[in-house]
Amino acid sequence: MLNFQAEIAGKAAFGAELNFAELKFAARAENVALARSLVAALIAARPEANWDITVAVLEEIKVAVSEAVSNAVIHGYAEDPTRLVTLSVRQYQFALLVQVADEGVGIADIAKAREPDFTTGQEHLGLGFAFMESFMDELDIRSAPGRGTLVSLVRLLPQPEEAAPRAEQL
């Protein structure tokens, strides 16, 4: 996970790192809720004044996290509960970085996988990456067949001069 984190750390616009959490959990579908809860709990901690995120934004972030974790569980590991998914969450002054990593089958063609409706399983809609891309400001996918996948999601937050009181705050 360090490669993309190093790139992110170089983005001065994100500001200083304020908080960090990392969790490893079994590749079980029910752990998607665990991942969502961890991200929501860190956001609720409000490390900075501009971290008053609306309920709508929180829901978008939680959907993106759910999709990334579901992809690791379902496509990366074929729901093998003996395998581990790693969730890393970093709060910066003006950004949230969420990374989901697995050491599963990997993705042979990332561009194809990012296309809406592409799926490796007929019972799935193939909209996971489309949701992640639409709900987050940045989506980075690094993968190789047989080596796993790292999905990095970034949500930018208002700079102090952009921050304004919101009617719908957490």
C-alpha positions as MATLAB code, in Angstrom:
seq = 'MLNFQAEIAGKAAFGAELNFAELKFAARAENVALARSLVAALIAARPEANWDITVAVLEEIKVAVSEAVSNAVIHGYAEDPTRLVTLSVRQYQFALLVQVADEGVGIADIAKAREPDFTTGQEHLGLGFAFMESFMDELDIRSAPGRGTLVSLVRLLPQPEEAAPRAEQL';
ca = [
       0.000    0.000    0.000;
       2.923    2.334    0.430;
       3.398    3.373   -3.210;
       0.132    5.276   -3.560;
       0.388    6.613   -0.001;
       3.757    8.124   -0.888;
       2.202    9.809   -3.909;
      -0.663   11.107   -1.778;
       1.724   12.372    0.905;
       3.332   14.512   -1.776;
       0.051   16.302   -2.491;
       0.353   19.452   -0.424;
      -3.282   20.318   -1.133;
      -4.333   17.456    1.152;
      -2.749   19.174    4.147;
      -1.269   17.440    7.145;
      -2.176   13.875    8.060;
      -4.489   13.979   11.076;
      -5.546   10.428   11.796;
      -5.026    6.879   10.553;
      -6.578    3.455   11.024;
      -5.870    0.085    9.484;
      -7.891   -3.080    9.825;
      -7.417   -6.600    8.481;
     -10.460   -8.835    8.344;
     -11.649  -12.116    6.872;
     -12.956  -12.058    3.316;
     -16.581  -12.466    4.377;
     -19.520  -10.539    2.947;
     -20.682   -9.498    6.422;
     -17.402   -7.640    6.951;
     -18.409   -5.052    4.358;
     -20.481   -3.454    7.154;
     -17.420   -3.506    9.416;
     -15.415   -1.560    6.831;
     -18.207    0.986    6.365;
     -18.465    1.432   10.135;
     -14.739    2.072   10.568;
     -14.732    4.756    7.888;
     -17.877    6.380    9.294;
     -16.453    6.361   12.827;
     -13.269    8.127   11.736;
     -15.262   10.726    9.824;
     -17.531   11.280   12.823;
     -14.471   12.043   14.975;
     -14.205   15.392   13.096;
     -10.481   16.099   13.408;
     -10.827   19.514   11.756;
     -13.581   22.121   11.509;
     -14.004   21.433    7.779;
     -14.681   17.744    8.535;
     -18.374   18.458    9.132;
     -19.387   16.179    6.303;
     -23.020   16.044    5.254;
     -25.000   12.845    5.612;
     -25.235   12.637    1.808;
     -21.439   12.810    1.417;
     -20.970   10.238    4.183;
     -23.357    7.879    2.381;
     -21.457    8.311   -0.888;
     -18.171    7.478    0.837;
     -19.724    4.438    2.518;
     -21.084    3.154   -0.809;
     -17.656    3.518   -2.439;
     -16.008    1.665    0.477;
     -18.657   -1.064    0.309;
     -18.012   -1.578   -3.392;
     -14.234   -1.754   -2.960;
     -14.465   -4.233   -0.074;
     -17.109   -6.306   -1.865;
     -14.852   -6.538   -4.910;
     -11.986   -7.827   -2.758;
     -14.200  -10.374   -1.013;
     -16.145  -11.595   -4.053;
     -13.802  -11.171   -7.006;
     -10.385  -11.147   -5.325;
     -10.925  -14.094   -3.009;
     -14.129  -15.812   -4.201;
     -15.474  -15.337   -0.647;
     -12.729  -17.464    0.934;
     -12.981  -16.555    4.649;
      -9.428  -17.755    5.293;
      -8.073  -14.827    3.223;
      -7.582  -11.290    4.534;
      -8.719   -7.934    3.220;
      -6.825   -4.857    4.432;
      -8.623   -1.550    4.903;
      -6.546    1.569    5.468;
      -8.097    4.963    6.190;
      -6.106    8.192    6.373;
      -7.540   11.554    7.265;
      -5.786   14.635    5.999;
      -6.835   18.215    6.646;
      -8.558   18.442    3.272;
      -8.926   14.850    2.073;
      -9.876   11.340    3.054;
      -7.867    8.429    1.627;
      -9.359    4.939    1.829;
      -7.418    1.959    0.537;
      -8.671   -1.598    0.173;
      -6.123   -4.311   -0.592;
      -6.285   -8.013   -1.269;
      -3.743  -10.586   -2.390;
      -6.236  -12.419   -4.555;
      -6.561  -13.194   -8.242;
      -5.895   -9.647   -9.432;
      -7.245   -7.878  -12.500;
      -5.773   -8.609  -15.923;
      -7.329   -5.605  -17.713;
      -8.043   -2.686  -15.369;
      -9.448   -0.476  -18.148;
     -11.963   -3.186  -19.071;
     -12.849   -3.793  -15.394;
     -13.627   -0.069  -15.009;
     -16.224   -0.155  -17.779;
     -19.811    0.004  -16.472;
     -21.570   -3.370  -16.675;
     -18.314   -5.374  -16.843;
     -18.329   -8.218  -14.352;
     -16.630  -11.557  -13.840;
     -19.787  -13.055  -12.347;
     -23.200  -13.219  -13.968;
     -25.034  -12.522  -10.705;
     -23.314   -9.130  -10.334;
     -24.163   -5.845  -12.043;
     -20.604   -4.717  -12.760;
     -21.131   -1.194  -11.426;
     -18.694   -1.243   -8.503;
     -15.927    0.832  -10.068;
     -18.502    3.149  -11.666;
     -19.994    3.855   -8.228;
     -16.550    4.370   -6.704;
     -15.582    6.769   -9.468;
     -18.804    8.775   -9.269;
     -18.837    9.091   -5.454;
     -15.152    9.847   -4.894;
     -12.855   12.526   -6.307;
     -10.056   10.110   -7.202;
      -9.979    6.382   -7.883;
      -6.705    4.551   -8.406;
      -6.579    0.822   -9.112;
      -3.335   -1.123   -9.053;
      -3.474   -4.811   -9.807;
      -1.724   -7.711  -11.443;
      -2.989  -11.224  -12.105;
      -2.112  -13.528   -9.230;
      -0.773  -10.637   -7.113;
      -3.916   -8.951   -5.836;
      -5.464   -5.529   -6.077;
      -5.092   -2.196   -4.311;
      -7.989    0.235   -4.683;
      -7.341    3.787   -3.482;
     -10.258    6.176   -3.012;
      -9.853    9.897   -2.314;
     -12.576   12.304   -1.227;
     -11.528   15.947   -1.167;
     -12.851   18.219    1.556;
     -13.389   21.962    1.440;
     -10.445   24.229    2.097;
     -11.095   26.668    4.985;
     -12.096   29.518    2.666;
     -14.515   27.180    0.864;
     -16.051   25.799    4.040;
     -19.463   27.219    4.733;
     -22.098   26.231    7.269;
     -24.300   23.394    6.047;
     -27.860   22.686    7.051;
     -27.373   18.932    6.954;
     -24.286   18.108    9.058;
     -23.420   15.001   11.051;
];
